[in-house]
């Protein structure tokens, strides 16, 4: 389902650093743009049944989703954790609905909802925005004041769907996933998070699996 939606909509729902690099390479006149980065806070556990329903409604425009498909997808979110002899309930819910991290179902659900959220915010960035799980990246060549307005509008879109984001703007150079992107020079190079680097400092070589 997700593959079909991405294919039809051409949404920038990235699955690797190489996807991000391809997107970056295609940006015209890079030096005229500014980066905007955002992070969806607690993305998985913040996905509500209402938001999932919206995402499924959106997806049904591009691929066939049967009533049974919807039932299975929603039913898979029922909690199966017990302690002791009592089903675990997420706060603010009464129907055991939860999108779990570390599971295939949770990852696919996150991707589906991410595609839906991209459809809402893409017009704000004139198509120059993408998402890798809970990390978002966009470029814009508006004035700082216009960019600030866009930031507020995007934050409000996420908020209206029960999601919270942190957002930073007006940057020419950023570290995203495991690559450093530079709009001024138009270049990119591998990047490793310092916390990861320190734990692998004894290795003779460092690999970059996303490339």
Secondary structure, 3 states (H helix, E strand, C coil): CHHHHHHHHCCCECCCHHHHHHHHHCCCCHHHCEEEEEEEECHHHHCCHHHHHHHHHHHCCCCCCCHHHHHHHHHCCECCCECCCCECCCCCCCCCECCCCCCHHHHHHHHHHHHHHHHHHHHHHCCCEEEECCEEEEEECCCHHHHHHHHHHHHHHHHHCCCEEEEEEEECEEEECCEEEECCCCEEEECCCHHHHHHCCCCCCCCCCCC
